[in-house]
Amino acid sequence: MPLRTLADPDHLPALDRRYTFDRPAAGLGPADPPPRILLLYGSLRERSYSRLCVEEAARLLQWFGCETRIFDPSTLPLPDQVAGDDHPAVHELRESSLWSEGQVWCSPERHGQITGVMKTQIDHLPLAMGGMRPTQGRTLAVMQVSAGSQSFNSVNTLRVLGRWMRMFTIPNQSSVAKAFDEFDDAGRMKPSSYYDRIVDVMEELVRFTVLMRPHAARLVDRYSGRKEAGVAIDPATDLSSIALLKSQSVTQG
C-alpha cells in the first residue's frame, strides 16, 4: 500500500510532556476539523532514517491533534514512465496531497543534495490538475538526515521546491547529523537536541497551518488565474473593495 501504517502512534519515549502543549495552535484559528498533514520521505532502505524521522514527526503531529498520512514511495514509478501517469501509487500520492492542508518533506542528503526518490515524489505533483492544485497554499516543513556532519543542502533545496510548488514553507527546519547514532535498535529516536528540534518544527507547522486555515484560499488568489478563468471582480462581494469603501466613508465622515 502507498500509505504506511504508523506503529506505536501514542508512544513518545523521547518527549518530555511536561513542556509540551497538547494543542499548540489553540487560539490561532479554527481547530476543527483536525489539521491534515501529509508526510514524505526520501529513501527506500529497510532502515531508512528519513522515514524514521517522518514517523517521529507523525507521532508528534497526532499528539498535537492532527491527522496524518505517510506516503510510501516504494512502488512509485519514475515521472513519465507510465502513460498518462495512470498508476495506483501516483493516484494515491496526488489524492493525499489534495487531502492535506500541510506537508512534511524529509530527505537524506546524498552527494550533497536531496535523493532521486524525494524528487520523484515532488515531480509527480503537478501545479494544477483538473482545476485543482495539489500543493498551492499548503504549509510545508522541511527536514533532512545526514550520514556525516550537519548540513543544510537538502533542506535548502526542499525550500526552493516548496516555493516552486507555491507552498508556504515555515521558518524552522530540522537537520539531523550522523542519523545512524540518533535511533535505537527499535527505530525510535533517542532524546537529543535533534529530537527537540523536530518537536519545535512540528509545533510550528501546526500553528502556521491553523493560523492560515481561514485565509488559505484568499492568500493564493491571483490576478493571472482570475483572468485566465474569466472571473471578474464583483465590488459588492470583494473584501478589498468593501474595506476601501468603509475607509473612505470614515475619512469623509
C-alpha positions as CSV (number, residue, x, y, z in Angstrom):
1,M,0.0,0.0,0.0
2,P,1.3,3.5,-0.8
3,L,0.3,4.7,2.7
4,R,2.3,3.4,5.7
5,T,0.7,2.4,9.0
6,L,2.3,4.2,11.9
7,A,3.5,1.8,14.6
8,D,3.0,2.8,18.3
9,P,1.5,6.2,17.5
10,D,1.0,7.1,21.2
11,H,4.4,6.0,22.3
12,L,6.7,9.1,22.6
13,P,9.7,8.0,24.8
14,A,11.9,11.0,23.9
15,L,9.3,13.6,24.6
16,D,9.1,15.3,28.0
17,R,5.4,16.0,28.1
18,R,5.9,18.5,31.0
19,Y,7.0,21.0,28.4
20,T,4.5,20.4,25.6
21,F,1.2,21.9,24.6
22,D,-1.5,19.4,23.7
23,R,-2.8,21.9,21.2
24,P,0.0,24.3,20.2
25,A,-2.3,26.2,17.8
26,A,-5.0,26.9,20.4
27,G,-6.5,30.4,19.8
28,L,-4.9,30.9,16.4
29,G,-7.8,29.7,14.3
30,P,-10.5,27.0,14.0
31,A,-9.3,23.7,15.5
32,D,-11.9,21.5,13.8
33,P,-11.5,19.5,11.7
34,P,-8.1,18.4,12.8
35,P,-5.3,19.7,10.6
36,R,-4.4,17.2,7.9
37,I,-0.7,16.6,7.3
38,L,0.9,14.5,4.6
39,L,4.5,13.3,5.2
40,L,7.0,12.3,2.5
41,Y,10.4,10.7,3.0
42,G,13.3,10.1,0.5
43,S,14.8,6.6,1.0
44,L,13.8,3.0,0.2
45,R,16.3,1.4,2.6
46,E,14.8,-1.1,5.1
47,R,16.2,1.1,7.9
48,S,15.5,4.5,6.3
49,Y,16.4,7.3,8.7
50,S,14.4,9.8,6.7
51,R,11.4,7.5,7.2
52,L,12.1,7.1,10.9
53,C,12.3,10.9,11.3
54,V,9.0,11.2,9.4
55,E,7.4,8.6,11.7
56,E,8.6,10.5,14.8
57,A,7.2,13.7,13.3
58,A,3.8,12.0,12.6
59,R,3.6,10.8,16.2
60,L,4.1,14.3,17.4
61,L,1.6,15.7,15.0
62,Q,-1.0,13.2,16.2
63,W,-0.2,14.2,19.8
64,F,-0.8,17.8,18.7
65,G,-4.3,16.8,17.4
66,C,-3.6,16.4,13.7
67,E,-4.5,13.7,11.2
68,T,-1.5,12.3,9.3
69,R,-0.7,10.2,6.3
70,I,2.8,8.9,5.5
71,F,3.3,8.1,1.8
72,D,5.3,5.0,0.9
73,P,7.3,5.7,-2.3
74,S,8.5,2.1,-2.8
75,T,6.1,1.4,-5.7
76,L,6.1,4.9,-7.3
77,P,7.3,4.8,-11.0
78,L,9.6,7.4,-12.4
79,P,7.9,10.5,-13.9
80,D,6.7,9.8,-17.5
81,Q,7.4,6.1,-17.1
82,V,3.7,5.3,-17.2
83,A,1.5,6.7,-19.9
84,G,-0.8,9.4,-18.5
85,D,0.6,8.8,-15.0
86,D,-2.0,6.1,-14.7
87,H,-0.6,4.2,-11.7
88,P,-2.1,3.5,-8.3
89,A,0.8,5.0,-6.4
90,V,0.7,8.2,-8.4
91,H,-3.1,8.4,-7.8
92,E,-2.6,7.9,-4.1
93,L,0.1,10.5,-3.8
94,R,-1.9,13.1,-5.6
95,E,-5.1,12.3,-3.7
96,S,-3.2,12.6,-0.4
97,S,-1.7,15.9,-1.4
98,L,-5.2,17.2,-2.2
99,W,-6.4,15.9,1.1
100,S,-3.6,17.7,3.0
101,E,-3.5,21.2,4.5
102,G,0.2,20.9,5.3
103,Q,3.1,18.7,4.5
104,V,6.4,17.5,5.9
105,W,9.2,16.6,3.5
106,C,12.3,14.8,4.8
107,S,15.2,13.8,2.5
108,P,18.5,12.2,3.1
109,E,21.5,14.2,1.8
110,R,23.2,12.2,-0.9
111,H,26.1,13.6,-2.9
112,G,25.3,17.0,-1.4
113,Q,21.6,17.0,-2.5
114,I,18.2,15.5,-2.0
115,T,17.7,12.0,-3.2
116,G,16.1,10.9,-6.5
117,V,13.3,9.2,-4.5
118,M,12.4,12.5,-2.9
119,K,12.5,14.5,-6.2
120,T,10.4,11.8,-7.9
121,Q,7.6,12.3,-5.4
122,I,7.6,16.0,-5.9
123,D,7.8,15.7,-9.7
124,H,4.6,13.6,-9.6
125,L,2.7,16.5,-8.0
126,P,1.5,18.9,-10.8
127,L,0.9,22.6,-10.0
128,A,-2.6,22.2,-11.5
129,M,-4.7,19.1,-12.0
130,G,-8.2,19.1,-13.3
131,G,-8.8,22.6,-12.0
132,M,-7.4,21.7,-8.6
133,R,-4.0,22.5,-7.1
134,P,-2.4,19.7,-5.1
135,T,0.2,21.8,-3.3
136,Q,-0.7,25.5,-3.7
137,G,-1.5,27.3,-0.4
138,R,-0.4,24.4,1.8
139,T,2.1,24.8,4.6
140,L,5.4,22.9,4.5
141,A,8.0,21.8,7.0
142,V,11.4,20.6,5.6
143,M,13.8,18.2,7.3
144,Q,16.9,16.2,6.3
145,V,19.1,13.5,7.6
146,S,22.9,13.2,7.0
147,A,25.4,10.3,7.4
148,G,28.1,12.8,8.4
149,S,28.4,16.2,9.9
150,Q,25.4,18.5,9.9
151,S,24.5,20.0,6.6
152,F,21.6,22.1,5.2
153,N,21.9,21.4,1.5
154,S,18.8,19.2,1.3
155,V,16.6,21.5,3.4
156,N,17.7,24.4,1.2
157,T,16.7,22.6,-1.9
158,L,13.4,21.5,-0.4
159,R,12.7,25.2,0.4
160,V,13.3,26.0,-3.3
161,L,11.0,23.3,-4.4
162,G,8.4,24.3,-1.8
163,R,8.4,27.8,-3.2
164,W,8.1,26.5,-6.8
165,M,5.1,24.4,-5.7
166,R,3.5,27.6,-4.3
167,M,3.6,26.3,-0.7
168,F,4.2,28.4,2.5
169,T,7.4,26.9,4.0
170,I,7.6,27.6,7.7
171,P,10.8,29.3,9.1
172,N,12.0,26.5,11.3
173,Q,13.6,23.3,9.9
174,S,15.4,20.2,11.1
175,S,18.8,18.7,10.0
176,V,19.9,15.5,11.8
177,A,23.6,14.8,11.6
178,K,25.0,11.3,11.9
179,A,21.5,9.9,11.9
180,F,22.7,6.4,12.5
181,D,23.6,7.4,16.0
182,E,20.3,9.0,16.8
183,F,18.0,5.9,16.7
184,D,17.8,2.9,18.9
185,D,17.5,-0.7,17.7
186,A,13.7,-0.4,17.6
187,G,14.0,2.6,15.3
188,R,12.9,5.1,17.8
189,M,14.7,8.4,18.1
190,K,16.8,9.0,21.3
191,P,16.4,12.1,23.4
192,S,18.6,14.8,22.0
193,S,18.7,18.3,20.7
194,Y,17.9,16.9,17.3
195,Y,14.7,15.4,18.5
196,D,13.8,18.6,20.4
197,R,14.2,20.5,17.1
198,I,11.8,18.1,15.4
199,V,9.3,18.9,18.2
200,D,9.8,22.6,17.6
201,V,9.3,22.2,13.8
202,M,6.1,20.2,14.2
203,E,4.7,22.7,16.8
204,E,5.4,25.5,14.3
205,L,3.9,23.6,11.4
206,V,0.6,23.1,13.3
207,R,0.5,26.7,14.3
208,F,1.0,28.1,10.8
209,T,-1.4,25.6,9.3
210,V,-4.2,26.6,11.7
211,L,-3.4,30.3,11.5
212,M,-3.6,30.2,7.7
213,R,-6.6,27.9,7.5
214,P,-9.3,30.7,7.3
215,H,-7.2,32.6,4.7
216,A,-5.6,30.0,2.6
217,A,-7.8,30.4,-0.5
218,R,-7.5,34.2,-0.5
219,L,-3.7,34.2,0.0
220,V,-3.2,32.3,-3.2
221,D,-5.8,34.1,-5.2
222,R,-4.0,35.6,-8.3
223,Y,-4.9,38.2,-11.0
224,S,-3.5,35.9,-13.7
225,G,-5.6,33.0,-12.5
226,R,-8.8,35.1,-12.4
227,K,-8.0,36.5,-15.9
228,E,-7.4,33.0,-17.3
229,A,-10.7,31.7,-15.8
230,G,-12.6,34.8,-16.8
231,V,-13.7,35.6,-13.2
232,A,-14.3,39.3,-12.9
233,I,-14.2,41.1,-9.5
234,D,-17.6,41.9,-8.1
235,P,-17.2,45.1,-6.0
236,A,-20.3,44.1,-3.9
237,T,-18.6,41.0,-2.6
238,D,-14.9,41.7,-2.9
239,L,-13.5,42.2,0.6
240,S,-10.8,44.7,-0.5
241,S,-13.4,46.9,-2.3
242,I,-15.7,46.8,0.7
243,A,-12.8,47.7,3.1
244,L,-11.8,50.6,0.8
245,L,-15.4,52.0,0.8
246,K,-15.6,51.8,4.6
247,S,-12.3,53.5,4.9
248,Q,-13.4,56.3,2.6
249,S,-16.6,56.7,4.5
250,V,-14.8,57.0,7.8
251,T,-12.4,59.6,6.4
252,Q,-15.2,61.7,4.8
253,G,-17.3,61.5,8.0
